[in-house]
Amino acid sequence: MIRKYKGTIVKREKLAPDVDLFSVELEGLMAFQPGQFAMVYVEDDPKEMRAFSLCSLPNGRVVEFCIKLYAGGKFSPKIFQKQVGDVLTVKGPYGLFTLADVNEDIVLIAGGTGIAPIRSMLLEHQRDHKDQMVWLFYRFKNREGFLFRKELERLGRGANVKVVPTVSNPDASWDGEVERVHKIIGKYVPDLKKKYVYICGPPKMVDTTIGELVKLGCEKERIHREVW
């Protein structure tokens, strides 16, 4: 059910130089599914709002948003002025980008802050102890852009989770993957035809990756997408 909630910022965490994780305690419980998003309003300008994926688990009144600061933007500088104790308005949930109830293995693909809904999906999968194998491919620009790094590395040590980070501008100390996801996915995932794929990121990255996955044998009807 979509409704408006008054929310109070209870925590801010720096994920990258230009990305913060906002934890917002709502007046009531928002029953959302991992992968969905909400509209966030700054209280002093009710007409100014933006959509942000809910990147936390739907297990309480505190929801989390992974927000990037755009210096010349109209909205993000306003929300980055907000501090713990300040009030926001949150409306939702919206969206159909949610995990299907299937038994087949899952491939999650994220680019940049597109990790937000993907993180929620992965956390739910691990909380519910689902048996499917999950591969997470995460593409980002540089080492600083590896959002939720410690958490994802910990989850990647699970028996049924494989996390594959890949960076487009590696520094000298990076010893991981550097290629785009479609070029390396075959090294890690057997038989793409039988997998369900969820991908979120910039529109060009999403469209290009989907096209290449189909060429590699992934069935298009098994691919679910979200862009930001």
FIGU-458133 format. One record per residue (C-alpha): residue number from 1; residue in three letters; chain; x, y, z negated. Coordinates in nm, 3 decimals, always signed. Example, Ala and Ser with C-alpha at 12.3 -4.5 7.8 and 13.67 -1.06 7.14 Angstrom:
% FIGU-458133
> resi, resn, chain, xx, yy, zz
> 1, ALA, A, +1.230, -0.450, -0.780
> 2, SER, A, +1.367, -0.106, -0.714
***
This chain:
% FIGU-458133
> resi, resn, chain, xx, yy, zz
> 1, MET, A, +0.000, +0.000, +0.000
> 2, ILE, A, +0.142, +0.336, +0.105
> 3, ARG, A, +0.129, +0.608, -0.160
> 4, LYS, A, +0.325, +0.902, -0.294
> 5, TYR, A, +0.537, +0.873, -0.605
> 6, LYS, A, +0.705, +1.132, -0.820
> 7, GLY, A, +1.063, +1.022, -0.867
> 8, THR, A, +1.348, +1.129, -1.093
> 9, ILE, A, +1.712, +1.084, -0.995
> 10, VAL, A, +1.864, +0.868, -1.268
> 11, LYS, A, +2.204, +0.798, -1.108
> 12, ARG, A, +2.430, +0.910, -0.823
> 13, GLU, A, +2.724, +0.704, -0.705
> 14, LYS, A, +2.985, +0.803, -0.448
> 15, LEU, A, +3.011, +0.529, -0.183
> 16, ALA, A, +3.226, +0.725, +0.064
> 17, PRO, A, +3.341, +1.087, +0.097
> 18, ASP, A, +3.015, +1.173, +0.275
> 19, VAL, A, +2.780, +0.900, +0.148
> 20, ASP, A, +2.609, +0.878, -0.192
> 21, LEU, A, +2.383, +0.615, -0.346
> 22, PHE, A, +2.082, +0.780, -0.511
> 23, SER, A, +1.896, +0.579, -0.775
> 24, VAL, A, +1.543, +0.717, -0.822
> 25, GLU, A, +1.302, +0.611, -1.095
> 26, LEU, A, +0.943, +0.626, -0.972
> 27, GLU, A, +0.633, +0.698, -1.177
> 28, GLY, A, +0.491, +0.364, -1.068
> 29, LEU, A, +0.602, +0.040, -0.908
> 30, MET, A, +0.647, +0.050, -0.528
> 31, ALA, A, +0.578, -0.296, -0.388
> 32, PHE, A, +0.805, -0.304, -0.084
> 33, GLN, A, +0.978, -0.575, +0.115
> 34, PRO, A, +1.353, -0.567, +0.177
> 35, GLY, A, +1.415, -0.390, +0.508
> 36, GLN, A, +1.136, -0.135, +0.467
> 37, PHE, A, +1.184, +0.241, +0.428
> 38, ALA, A, +1.027, +0.537, +0.251
> 39, MET, A, +0.988, +0.907, +0.323
> 40, VAL, A, +1.181, +1.127, +0.081
> 41, TYR, A, +1.080, +1.489, +0.017
> 42, VAL, A, +1.274, +1.757, -0.166
> 43, GLU, A, +1.029, +1.894, -0.421
> 44, ASP, A, +1.082, +2.261, -0.338
> 45, ASP, A, +0.996, +2.206, +0.030
> 46, PRO, A, +0.710, +1.954, +0.066
> 47, LYS, A, +0.711, +1.985, +0.445
> 48, GLU, A, +1.076, +1.884, +0.468
> 49, MET, A, +1.117, +1.507, +0.457
> 50, ARG, A, +1.329, +1.227, +0.600
> 51, ALA, A, +1.303, +0.850, +0.628
> 52, PHE, A, +1.553, +0.642, +0.432
> 53, SER, A, +1.577, +0.266, +0.400
> 54, LEU, A, +1.517, +0.119, +0.056
> 55, CYS, A, +1.849, -0.051, -0.009
> 56, SER, A, +1.772, -0.205, -0.348
> 57, LEU, A, +1.572, -0.507, -0.457
> 58, PRO, A, +1.196, -0.457, -0.508
> 59, ASN, A, +1.216, -0.560, -0.872
> 60, GLY, A, +1.137, -0.250, -1.070
> 61, ARG, A, +1.053, +0.119, -1.073
> 62, VAL, A, +1.406, +0.226, -0.975
> 63, VAL, A, +1.470, +0.236, -0.600
> 64, GLU, A, +1.796, +0.316, -0.425
> 65, PHE, A, +1.873, +0.520, -0.115
> 66, CYS, A, +2.206, +0.527, +0.070
> 67, ILE, A, +2.227, +0.883, +0.209
> 68, LYS, A, +2.489, +1.039, +0.434
> 69, LEU, A, +2.570, +1.409, +0.414
> 70, TYR, A, +2.559, +1.592, +0.746
> 71, ALA, A, +2.723, +1.929, +0.683
> 72, GLY, A, +2.519, +2.106, +0.950
> 73, GLY, A, +2.199, +1.918, +0.881
> 74, LYS, A, +1.872, +2.065, +0.756
> 75, PHE, A, +1.784, +1.795, +0.502
> 76, SER, A, +2.088, +1.610, +0.367
> 77, PRO, A, +2.260, +1.923, +0.223
> 78, LYS, A, +1.942, +1.991, +0.023
> 79, ILE, A, +1.925, +1.644, -0.125
> 80, PHE, A, +2.298, +1.648, -0.201
> 81, GLN, A, +2.235, +1.954, -0.418
> 82, LYS, A, +2.011, +1.740, -0.639
> 83, GLN, A, +2.158, +1.604, -0.959
> 84, VAL, A, +2.064, +1.342, -1.217
> 85, GLY, A, +1.738, +1.453, -1.379
> 86, ASP, A, +1.608, +1.636, -1.071
> 87, VAL, A, +1.276, +1.539, -0.915
> 88, LEU, A, +1.200, +1.412, -0.565
> 89, THR, A, +0.883, +1.287, -0.398
> 90, VAL, A, +0.891, +0.943, -0.236
> 91, LYS, A, +0.618, +0.808, -0.006
> 92, GLY, A, +0.599, +0.452, +0.119
> 93, PRO, A, +0.668, +0.180, +0.190
> 94, TYR, A, +0.675, +0.176, +0.571
> 95, GLY, A, +0.813, -0.053, +0.837
> 96, LEU, A, +0.804, -0.404, +0.978
> 97, PHE, A, +1.180, -0.472, +0.968
> 98, THR, A, +1.155, -0.754, +0.714
> 99, LEU, A, +1.284, -1.110, +0.684
> 100, ALA, A, +1.067, -1.375, +0.845
> 101, ASP, A, +0.967, -1.674, +0.631
> 102, VAL, A, +1.172, -1.930, +0.821
> 103, ASN, A, +1.413, -2.212, +0.739
> 104, GLU, A, +1.667, -2.139, +1.013
> 105, ASP, A, +1.998, -1.970, +0.936
> 106, ILE, A, +2.019, -1.590, +0.946
> 107, VAL, A, +2.260, -1.341, +1.102
> 108, LEU, A, +2.264, -0.986, +0.962
> 109, ILE, A, +2.439, -0.709, +1.159
> 110, ALA, A, +2.488, -0.354, +1.034
> 111, GLY, A, +2.663, -0.042, +1.158
> 112, GLY, A, +2.755, +0.243, +0.923
> 113, THR, A, +2.473, +0.336, +0.685
> 114, GLY, A, +2.262, +0.077, +0.866
> 115, ILE, A, +2.391, -0.147, +0.588
> 116, ALA, A, +2.116, -0.005, +0.361
> 117, PRO, A, +1.820, -0.229, +0.459
> 118, ILE, A, +2.055, -0.518, +0.532
> 119, ARG, A, +2.191, -0.498, +0.177
> 120, SER, A, +1.837, -0.525, +0.040
> 121, MET, A, +1.775, -0.833, +0.253
> 122, LEU, A, +2.098, -0.999, +0.142
> 123, LEU, A, +2.030, -0.927, -0.226
> 124, GLU, A, +1.683, -1.078, -0.198
> 125, HIS, A, +1.820, -1.385, -0.024
> 126, GLN, A, +2.070, -1.442, -0.304
> 127, ARG, A, +1.822, -1.367, -0.582
> 128, ASP, A, +1.577, -1.622, -0.447
> 129, HIS, A, +1.851, -1.882, -0.393
> 130, LYS, A, +1.739, -1.953, -0.040
> 131, ASP, A, +1.913, -2.242, +0.131
> 132, GLN, A, +1.980, -2.084, +0.470
> 133, MET, A, +2.331, -1.988, +0.567
> 134, VAL, A, +2.369, -1.612, +0.609
> 135, TRP, A, +2.636, -1.430, +0.809
> 136, LEU, A, +2.676, -1.055, +0.761
> 137, PHE, A, +2.871, -0.864, +1.026
> 138, TYR, A, +2.937, -0.507, +0.918
> 139, ARG, A, +3.088, -0.255, +1.161
> 140, PHE, A, +3.221, +0.080, +1.033
> 141, LYS, A, +3.460, +0.352, +1.148
> 142, ASN, A, +3.736, +0.334, +0.888
> 143, ARG, A, +3.826, +0.176, +0.556
> 144, GLU, A, +3.645, +0.452, +0.363
> 145, GLY, A, +3.330, +0.366, +0.555
> 146, PHE, A, +3.312, +0.013, +0.409
> 147, LEU, A, +3.008, +0.086, +0.192
> 148, PHE, A, +2.931, -0.149, -0.100
> 149, ARG, A, +3.268, -0.314, -0.041
> 150, LYS, A, +3.317, -0.481, -0.381
> 151, GLU, A, +2.959, -0.603, -0.393
> 152, LEU, A, +2.968, -0.746, -0.041
> 153, GLU, A, +3.304, -0.914, -0.100
> 154, ARG, A, +3.160, -1.076, -0.413
> 155, LEU, A, +2.848, -1.194, -0.230
> 156, GLY, A, +3.069, -1.325, +0.050
> 157, ARG, A, +3.230, -1.568, -0.189
> 158, GLY, A, +2.900, -1.753, -0.222
> 159, ALA, A, +2.861, -2.098, -0.072
> 160, ASN, A, +2.598, -1.991, +0.182
> 161, VAL, A, +2.713, -1.636, +0.265
> 162, LYS, A, +2.988, -1.526, +0.503
> 163, VAL, A, +3.068, -1.153, +0.518
> 164, VAL, A, +3.268, -1.032, +0.818
> 165, PRO, A, +3.370, -0.664, +0.807
> 166, THR, A, +3.504, -0.510, +1.126
> 167, VAL, A, +3.650, -0.159, +1.159
> 168, SER, A, +3.681, +0.056, +1.470
> 169, ASN, A, +3.967, +0.277, +1.343
> 170, PRO, A, +4.188, +0.053, +1.127
> 171, ASP, A, +4.477, +0.183, +0.922
> 172, ALA, A, +4.812, +0.007, +0.901
> 173, SER, A, +4.708, -0.203, +0.601
> 174, TRP, A, +4.387, -0.342, +0.753
> 175, ASP, A, +4.425, -0.713, +0.830
> 176, GLY, A, +4.061, -0.794, +0.916
> 177, GLU, A, +3.855, -0.782, +1.234
> 178, VAL, A, +3.861, -0.477, +1.461
> 179, GLU, A, +3.649, -0.587, +1.756
> 180, ARG, A, +3.280, -0.517, +1.808
> 181, VAL, A, +3.043, -0.774, +1.665
> 182, HIS, A, +2.943, -0.940, +1.993
> 183, LYS, A, +3.311, -1.011, +2.067
> 184, ILE, A, +3.378, -1.195, +1.741
> 185, ILE, A, +3.044, -1.348, +1.643
> 186, GLY, A, +3.121, -1.671, +1.828
> 187, LYS, A, +3.424, -1.729, +1.602
> 188, TYR, A, +3.200, -1.754, +1.298
> 189, VAL, A, +2.845, -1.851, +1.400
> 190, PRO, A, +2.771, -2.181, +1.573
> 191, ASP, A, +2.481, -2.201, +1.818
> 192, LEU, A, +2.330, -1.852, +1.823
> 193, LYS, A, +2.020, -1.987, +1.998
> 194, LYS, A, +1.893, -2.132, +1.671
> 195, LYS, A, +1.956, -1.827, +1.448
> 196, TYR, A, +1.735, -1.537, +1.341
> 197, VAL, A, +1.913, -1.203, +1.380
> 198, TYR, A, +1.848, -0.873, +1.201
> 199, ILE, A, +2.039, -0.568, +1.320
> 200, CYS, A, +2.041, -0.207, +1.198
> 201, GLY, A, +2.259, +0.085, +1.301
> 202, PRO, A, +2.288, +0.369, +1.554
> 203, PRO, A, +2.061, +0.324, +1.859
> 204, LYS, A, +2.345, +0.276, +2.112
> 205, MET, A, +2.519, +0.020, +1.892
> 206, VAL, A, +2.194, -0.171, +1.833
> 207, ASP, A, +2.093, -0.178, +2.199
> 208, THR, A, +2.439, -0.278, +2.322
> 209, THR, A, +2.478, -0.552, +2.063
> 210, ILE, A, +2.135, -0.699, +2.134
> 211, GLY, A, +2.209, -0.712, +2.506
> 212, GLU, A, +2.534, -0.894, +2.445
> 213, LEU, A, +2.378, -1.136, +2.194
> 214, VAL, A, +2.118, -1.237, +2.452
> 215, LYS, A, +2.398, -1.308, +2.700
> 216, LEU, A, +2.559, -1.528, +2.435
> 217, GLY, A, +2.244, -1.738, +2.408
> 218, CYS, A, +2.049, -1.572, +2.126
> 219, GLU, A, +1.675, -1.583, +2.194
> 220, LYS, A, +1.543, -1.227, +2.221
> 221, GLU, A, +1.225, -1.305, +2.025
> 222, ARG, A, +1.443, -1.405, +1.728
> 223, ILE, A, +1.618, -1.065, +1.719
> 224, HIS, A, +1.473, -0.797, +1.489
> 225, ARG, A, +1.600, -0.440, +1.509
> 226, GLU, A, +1.596, -0.110, +1.323
> 227, VAL, A, +1.773, +0.213, +1.418
> 228, TRP, A, +1.858, +0.535, +1.235
***
